[in-house]
């Protein structure tokens, strides 16, 4: 239980940390979101596998577009509990909320390469997973807001760290069909010369109920809270988004 206590307190700190400073110089908005994702792993052998995913992110739970994310990669298992991955992603981000993330107020693309290391640490029946990720991002921008699509790019670096607890709710996580509780927190930090107004980019907290349907498929559904800090000032003030809603993930292994 001490691991759950430490993890819960870390989640709480991550959730409130962005609000500790500069409260008087910030403004914010709140949005309801729905994130729906499918993850596919195709095993080539005991060590190598192919990763693919599609994430359909909406505001108003499902009503309007927030983002479409496509990501692929190659996995290499260097240890039963350690996986390395490198790959590519493409993202479309839509104007949503009271104020769009980009001043042009249009849909913009992003091309991304990334490197990931994932370490799983069994703690009795509970599994604590650490995920470390570096991203190289080419984000589309508009030199003229009257254009119909972005005509230039800005390069950004970002580091990500996620801690996740998987807690079996049945007698054993090795059962063919078993429910579980998942709790995670992910912090996203920008760095480099184009980081703009902040290094804090986002924080994401999720609490989900999952079900391992069989050896190939598991699905989980629950609550997500996303905190986003804009990389630009709005009326000379820092601008925050607090996005809360539903998340539904499905994992398929072939």
Secondary structure, DSSP 4 states (H G I P E B T S, - for coil): -HHHHHHHHHHHHHHHHTTTS-GGGEEEEEEEEEEEEEEEEEESSSSEEEEEEEEEEEETTTTEEEEEEEEEEEEEEEETTEEEEEEEEEEEE---SSS-SSTT-S-EEEEEEEEEEEEEEEETTEEEEEEEEEEEEEEEE-SSTTSSS--EEEEEEEEEEEEEEEEE-SS-TTSSSEEEEEEEEEEEEEESTT-TT-SEEEEEEEEEEEEE-SSSEEEEEEEEEEEEE-SS-BTTBEEEEEEEEEEEEEEEE-
